[in-house]
């Protein structure tokens, strides 16, 4: 319901008129809302003088002018034929005089306006009446109260379709029988009321087929507008054609050239929501200039500004409706010149992502003595940028499947490895690295393919698909051997050992970690040697060789300390605590876990901190300290929640609840 339409309100603002504008993208339901509001207001007795309605057809090829509209309004007010003033100026005078004389308040709806010149001359010369304008463009230059409409929420979209089908035929059980298909249909329609209305009409027509049949048609076509417009049931209650693409085309054609170009390129961005910086790279325009263009597109309801929930993100983000993205991509695909313009834009945004993802990755891997990465002053800044851009980064890495973008896509996938592992986005990591693997394989790049296989193995193991991870790490090792790179081969042995240990093949794991250690020692890489010692210690502990395990972990800790790598030192302290706990050296284990927890918390490594706290809870529980154990379990649950590991969080809370009071 529209706010503030009540006739008795006092206007304390400087507005000379009480004018309202309902704005939003084409098909959002502006006219339907305005008419419904008018009906309800009339029923409440707010407008005893009645309602005047004019469709200005602002986005048609031949929009209605104000001069034409005033004739229709005079006719509705009873002024016609011989009573009609002979000149336009006198017609406006007569129109305003009639409204000024009317004691009964009226509502004037000026629907579907595209330009203020269509409706400004029609505004009454009195604040006694109310005016409601609908438009795809925000009239920001005028003193108007704005009601911006957005697409429906997912549940509301589903309810709208279900209710419409039930109202037509209460025996229609498809919504209840096919809830998944109904939700997918709403998603494919972009939750746009016009698209949903067309979909409902098509489902009524194909009443003997399931909702999934329409979903399959749209999914197969790849363009919802092609299916929906082809099957459109006709016109709506206002006599307007129920079609989507012409609505999008009229909005696009009205844009000035610079805005139209930006819209086309934005439709080619990796994802529907993109930051201003990335859009500037895409368009090859300075950030301030592109921001002005985006604000113009937002005023036309073609893009939507997305404000960060916490208000801290420095880079405003912008979202395109899915149907607009498909339309814009189709415009580009149909023109050779626009296709080349689009491919060049994709190259630019991919290079933008590679540059800053590489800088963020260097910050995450930074150790004392290394060169300072650009832009990111600390790990928190790097992680915050990666978090904001994650969807676009992963999607852009997938462009490695295309020959033109293969090299940059592979580089991007490599830059994302540590971050995606850190945040435990294993599905994203797998998708990005599989694209890199395919690209490097096509190019005959043995080292690149080996790196990709290794990253796939890490992602698979993180996702719990350990047997597949073993195969991936074995492939990586074999490719490194074929390429003659002993240094990288050592890393593959280390990763393979971890996967083997996870499935209980511990003796093989010990052999793999020993090979990795020896190769790193031969190369003089003390940093990676420390990692091999740490993993070897885990495998030795697993087969009961605890004294050797303590020696291995101690060597790893000392090497990490010498390198200034506190983060990996923190992880070693946890493993050392595990071995001490297994040996019954409880107090030493508690101290080791405490050191690990403090360091991992410093680095905001929530998942590993959660594991350390869980281990600390285990040792307290074994020592019959239930209060300390409960506290550690609950802290572990909090850390796992932050680390995007809800199953581990639930498990930790359950264990805390099971402890005696």
Protein Blocks (a to p, Z undefined) as FASTA:
>chain_A
ZZhkafkbccfbfbfbdcddddddehilmmmmmmmmmmmmmmnopamnopcdddeklmbm
bdcdfklmmmmmmmmnopahjllcfbfklmmmmmmmmmmmpmbdcddddehiabfklmmm
mpccbfkbccddddfbdcfkbccdddddddddfklmmmmmmmmmmmmommlmklmmmmml
mmmmmmmnoopaklmmmmmmmmmmmmmbcfklmmmmmmmnopaklmmmmmogbiafkopa
cdfklmmmmmmmmpcfklmmmmmmmmmpmbfbdcfklmmmmnopafklmmmmmmmmmmno
maccdddfklpafbdcddddfklmmmmmmmmmmpmklmmmmmmmmmmmmmmmmmmmmmmm
mmmmpcehiacdehiabfklmmmmmmmmmmmmmmmmmmmmpmklmmmmmmmmmmmmmmmm
mnopaklmmmmmmmmmmmmmmnopaklmmmmmmmmmmmmmmnopamlmmmmmmmmmmmmm
mnopaklmmmmmmmmmmmmmmnopamlmmmmmmmmmmmmmmnopaklmmmmmmmmmmmmm
mnopamlmmmmmmmmmmmmmmnopaklmmmmmmmmmmmmmmnopamlmmmmmmmmmmmmm
mnopaklmmmmmmmmmmmmmmnopaklmmmmmmmmmmmmmmnopaklmmmmmmmmmmpcZ
Z
